[in-house]
Amino acid sequence: MAKRAKPVQNAPMQAASPPTDAAPPVSRPDAAAIEAVLLCLADGDGARAEAMLRALALRHPADGDVLNLSGIAAHLQGRPDDAVRLTEAAVAADPQSGVFHANLGAALAAAGRPAEAVAALERSLQLRPGHAPTRRNLGLALAQLGRGAQALPMLYHARELAPDDAETHLALARCLREAGSREAAAESARAALARSPAPALAEEARFLMADSPGSAPPRQAPGAYVRLLFDAYAPTFDRHLREQLAYRTPEALVQALAAAGALADAGADVLDLGCGTGLSGQVLKPFARSITGIDLSPRMLEKAAASGVYSRLVEAELPQCLDAEAAGSFDLAFGADVMIYLGAVEPVFSRLARVVRPGGLSALSFERLSAAADQPAAAMEVSDQLRFRHHPDAVRAGALASGWTPLLLEDATLRLERGRPVGGFVLVMRRG
Ligand SMILES: C[S@@+](CC[C@H](N)C(=O)[O-])C[C@H]1O[C@@H](n2cnc3c(N)ncnc32)[C@H](O)[C@@H]1O
């Protein structure tokens, strides 16, 4: 699984190169206008910054600073591909600018192109070896490529350079958790929390402290974390899951429905929970009259929309968004590989019981608690990969308590992870 993308750093402007005697004077954008753009960007107002930059670009279309800042503005508005195109043009305008290479690297990472991001960030560090945010972003991109052994020293170095940067502590926490060092990860998460009150960062830090003594177990993965993770993953998701991770969970769920004798008739209204790019939509199509997809990642939803399979797509966070759906709207609620981000089952099951018609069905996949942690008392845990694993008994009990009758609960291999099968189970249940 990919890890989260990094935000484009809002790096300070490079000083403009003075014109030489031999060259004709180069017209530069007005410093006050650039200053005004920087203020907008610092406030997170990408739309206003972009409008100002458009006006500047009319007179200075090839100016590196204008292009670089336009890239940051595009990124702030959730258009990573535009951010890449613009920062690439900035780099072409001034290949010696460490700032431009750094922003290109961050844009590439956000666009789901971590290998190219690593190259751009390494080039930036050659030009500015002491720049801590670039080092942090390089650590994150290496981790995204599964190169944790190189990511960790990079992040330790970034922390040395900027000991008070909360994002660096958080990045380190993520990487340490992935490496299986839960205590050190929790310590880094605590350090991040102590340095920034930003809600999204705090939520993720608390998630990374899961299982540490005195911490309340999280009920679901933080939305901001999941959105960044899947927005960056979207461009490569289908190919990576199908070709490298042997992912067949949507098919396994359809088989489970058939095995339970509960395959919905053609003509079913289906709800696809965490629909992602729409892999489930493809297998549900033969049975469905309508398919509604819910997901919180805009870039995953773009892919789902392009598949043409969905009648309606909703960008929202589960399970709360189910409260906005009319009662009894669906015949089947289908969730492939999404309960791994929604820990507590009852808030999900009880909401599904409201939106699914009496006698309707739900089919969901789960990662199974590992053997070592498989104690009768433990209902779920958060894995080193920050996904929830559930105990089948707890899931069955949660179904019964929320108005569902389990029809089938059986083991399934969900996908591969580092070449090894990930053990899970599928659940088919009927409402009432
Ligand atoms: C591993 S992908 C599976 C996608 C799809 N179901 C499939 O089988 O290909 C998990 C999806 O769930 C979405 N997701 C995770 N947590 C969510 C939440 N709280 N609300 C909405 N969507 C969520 C993610 O954005 C992602 O697209």
The ligand as an SDF file (V2000), in Angstrom:
LIG
                    3D

 27 29  0  0  0  0  0  0  0  0999 V2000
   -8.3360   -0.1860   -0.2840 C   0  0  0  0  0  0  0  0  0  0  0  0
   -9.4290    0.9270   -1.0840 S   0  0  0  0  0  0  0  0  0  0  0  0
  -10.6680   -0.1660   -1.7360 C   0  0  0  0  0  0  0  0  0  0  0  0
  -11.4330    0.4840   -2.8660 C   0  0  0  0  0  0  0  0  0  0  0  0
  -12.5120   -0.4010   -3.4800 C   0  0  0  0  0  0  0  0  0  0  0  0
  -13.5240   -0.7840   -2.5390 N   0  0  0  0  0  0  0  0  0  0  0  0
  -11.8940   -1.6180   -4.1050 C   0  0  0  0  0  0  0  0  0  0  0  0
  -12.1410   -2.7280   -3.6060 O   0  0  0  0  0  0  0  0  0  0  0  0
  -11.1320   -1.4850   -5.0670 O   0  0  0  0  0  0  0  0  0  0  0  0
  -10.2570    1.6920    0.2840 C   0  0  0  0  0  0  0  0  0  0  0  0
  -11.1390    2.8570   -0.1280 C   0  0  0  0  0  0  0  0  0  0  0  0
  -11.9190    3.2480    0.9790 O   0  0  0  0  0  0  0  0  0  0  0  0
  -11.9490    4.6510    1.0540 C   0  0  0  0  0  0  0  0  0  0  0  0
  -12.1750    5.0170    2.4650 N   0  0  0  0  0  0  0  0  0  0  0  0
  -11.4280    4.6750    3.5410 C   0  0  0  0  0  0  0  0  0  0  0  0
  -11.9440    5.2050    4.6570 N   0  0  0  0  0  0  0  0  0  0  0  0
  -13.0470    5.8870    4.2850 C   0  0  0  0  0  0  0  0  0  0  0  0
  -13.9990    6.6560    4.9920 C   0  0  0  0  0  0  0  0  0  0  0  0
  -13.9200    6.8360    6.3150 N   0  0  0  0  0  0  0  0  0  0  0  0
  -14.9910    7.2330    4.2860 N   0  0  0  0  0  0  0  0  0  0  0  0
  -15.0850    7.0780    2.9350 C   0  0  0  0  0  0  0  0  0  0  0  0
  -14.2040    6.3510    2.2200 N   0  0  0  0  0  0  0  0  0  0  0  0
  -13.1910    5.7730    2.8770 C   0  0  0  0  0  0  0  0  0  0  0  0
  -10.5870    5.0970    0.5520 C   0  0  0  0  0  0  0  0  0  0  0  0
  -10.5740    6.4330    0.1280 O   0  0  0  0  0  0  0  0  0  0  0  0
  -10.3330    4.0950   -0.5630 C   0  0  0  0  0  0  0  0  0  0  0  0
  -10.7840    4.5590   -1.7970 O   0  0  0  0  0  0  0  0  0  0  0  0
  1  2  1  0
  2  3  1  0
  2 10  1  0
  3  4  1  0
  4  5  1  0
  5  6  1  0
  5  7  1  0
  7  8  2  0
  7  9  1  0
 10 11  1  0
 11 12  1  0
 11 26  1  0
 12 13  1  0
 13 14  1  0
 13 24  1  0
 14 15  1  0
 14 23  1  0
 15 16  2  0
 16 17  1  0
 17 18  1  0
 17 23  2  0
 18 19  1  0
 18 20  2  0
 20 21  1  0
 21 22  2  0
 22 23  1  0
 24 25  1  0
 24 26  1  0
 26 27  1  0
M  CHG  2   2   1   9  -1
M  END
$$$$
